[in-house]
């Protein structure tokens, strides 16, 4: 079986983007032609029309299939009426260049939305998995599980903390992680925290690969600019597993 290579990037934050990092990433896509780019959210800083236009131009130029999950920064900050009535209207300007779900032969990639327009707490930046979003992901998992060898779920917020025992800032995250594990998800990719991680966690009795990407923006939080290269194939992890290579941009 031929190896499938995916690039996992997150938190690009057009508006406070790192142009050198964007050029570095685009050059790698051009040189290596991954099967897809998986972006786990926060493509803008303040969800302005100008920032979405810049994001659209950048991702469209990559020349490979792209999937993008909405991040908390991708909903209007200043236009509260739009945030409450149609929070993803601006993100939808990328719909014609973005794949909501990917079929990559042996691998399927399905989305899980972890953002909501309003929460029963403050701030609203942390994750919230609502029943409707989880039900949509479970439906998608059911549709692809038997026809694919490996299924990846992409979301913006980590569903569980990177460190065991920490309080989970994502409301509904523990329940969602268990549910998608039971439904057959093999891996969960996320962003948001700007700190990369590569873990394996138990989800309702199944081991799930949990991977977080860093950031390509100037908003660093103790780790360098980075993205992940994911490889799936017969020769990885003894056959059929997913390997993660973290690539750092060192100034």
Buried (B, 14 or more C-beta within 10 A) or exposed (E): EEEBBBBBBBBBBBBBBBEEBBEBBBEBBEEEEBBBBBBBBBBBBBBBEEBBBBBBEBBEEBEBBBBBBBBBBBBBEEBEEBBEEBBBBBBEBBEEBBBEEBBBEBBBBBBBBBBBBEBEEEEBBBBBBBEEBBEBBBEBBEEBBEEBEBBBBBBBBBBBBBEEEEEBBBBBBBEBBBBBBBBBBBBBBBBBBBBBBBBEBEBEEBEBBBBBBBBBBBBBEEBBBBBBBBBBBEEBEEEBBBBBEBBEBEE
